[in-house]
Amino acid sequence: MSTDWTTLWASRTRNIRASAIRELLKLTARPEVISFAGGLPATETLPIQAITEACARILSTCPEKALQYGPTEGHLPLREQIAARYIKNCVPVTPDNLVITTGSQQGLDLVGRTLIDHGDLIVTEAPTYVGALQAWRPCSPVFIDLPVDHDGMPVERIDLGLPIQFVYVLPNFQNPSGVSLSLERRHQLVEMAHRHRFIIVEDDPYRALRYSGEDLPALVEIEAQMLGSKWDTHGRVIHLGTLSKVMAPGLRIGWILAPSTAVRMFVLAKQGADLHSSTLTQFIAETLMRDGTMEANYPFLLKVYRERRDTMLEALHEDLSDHASWTHPEGGLFIWLTAPGLHTQQLFTKAVERNVAFVPGTNFFANGGGDETMRLNFSCMPPERIREGIERLGHIIIQAQAEAPVKSS
Ligand SMILES: Cc1ncc(COP(=O)(O)O)c(C=O)c1O
């Protein structure tokens, strides 16, 4: 008799959903498809040679350490390197405030395991990062989603009468919309968290990828400035970082920065998940941070991505001005397009048949919506392919709008 797994899964497992994006990406893998669907760094920006050399050096000088089990908290010199970058921005971080995670995706998972009970209220942006929804849905929270505007999450609309467990926010060039939280709202959110005693989960993979405008302080920096030496005992911001977008996602190095009491619990939860993140890749990452290779690669990274962002914005302007609107991100990897009258989920199959792909926006909403929206990634394609892809997409959108039933008022 075949095994009926559906009767065996734990109740929390039934809330696990396949990542729609990972499923879509399988359909867009044909080389003739111009895909704006992924969210990957451009392969040509990866510091391949530096990683190869660092790896060879590590394996010839300290293989017995780099290939051995390591502490759950993470490799101390790596935590020191990461801490130094926050200390520069006036956050009084010690290595005890950091746990290295297997990508910041694991940070999200650990936040879910340690902080979410069934029915807890979590405020998110709408749209928001789909990987967070995927990590937290098994814990059965109630998501309260607030539609983002040009200045990110409208924090003034958070219902302070509710017992909020945490607010999840992507302050810089949000995935998927590309918008950033304004400075004023950053201050407002930190003050609200302290006055009304909720936690902020700040997910910040993109800050270094800024192509225009001024760098804005992280929420954890604003909080540290407010609390001074009391930050470690009074802090309420859990900040997630990663090297995936500025070094290499395959290293799977991320971190949680938080008050040390919270970090201790994340460490215990991580012990049960994977004991520790890869020792070898932590050694490699530490080398590239210590010898300056990581930051030396930033100007190249920014040049490549700035050109691609500008190309996509220009192409959209040329091909879709009268038919759609879109965000103008100052950084990150994504543009968010809204095309009135369309159902982008339905349009997806037609687009892939015509060899262009995007992610339908509805995937990024905790409670549904976003039918007329799509996420466009600009980092993975060279400018000429971006132009060609947007032209194809433009034809498809314009044709679909012409065929769409007119809504009666
Ligand atoms: C907002 C956000 N958080 C977390 C992640 C996970 O990144 P990683 O696990 O590679 O660090 C991503 C990846 O795209 C992201 O966009």
PDBQT file of the ligand as one rigid body, heavy atoms in Angstrom, charges set to zero:
ROOT
HETATM    1  C1  LIG A 501      14.485  41.068   1.444  1.00  0.00    +0.000 C 
HETATM    2  C2  LIG A 501      15.252  39.808   1.417  1.00  0.00    +0.000 A 
HETATM    3  N1  LIG A 501      15.511  39.160   2.561  1.00  0.00    +0.000 NA
HETATM    4  C3  LIG A 501      16.199  38.025   2.589  1.00  0.00    +0.000 A 
HETATM    5  C4  LIG A 501      16.678  37.452   1.425  1.00  0.00    +0.000 A 
HETATM    6  C5  LIG A 501      17.440  36.156   1.526  1.00  0.00    +0.000 C 
HETATM    7  O1  LIG A 501      18.755  36.353   1.162  1.00  0.00    +0.000 OA
HETATM    8  P1  LIG A 501      19.927  35.358   1.559  1.00  0.00    +0.000 P 
HETATM    9  O2  LIG A 501      19.334  34.204   2.284  1.00  0.00    +0.000 OA
HETATM   10  O3  LIG A 501      20.575  34.972   0.276  1.00  0.00    +0.000 OA
HETATM   11  O4  LIG A 501      20.825  36.143   2.448  1.00  0.00    +0.000 OA
HETATM   12  C6  LIG A 501      16.444  38.089   0.202  1.00  0.00    +0.000 A 
HETATM   13  C7  LIG A 501      16.911  37.474  -1.058  1.00  0.00    +0.000 C 
HETATM   14  O5  LIG A 501      16.597  37.856  -2.136  1.00  0.00    +0.000 OA
HETATM   15  C8  LIG A 501      15.711  39.290   0.188  1.00  0.00    +0.000 A 
HETATM   16  O6  LIG A 501      15.443  39.956  -0.938  1.00  0.00    +0.000 OA
ENDROOT
TORSDOF 0
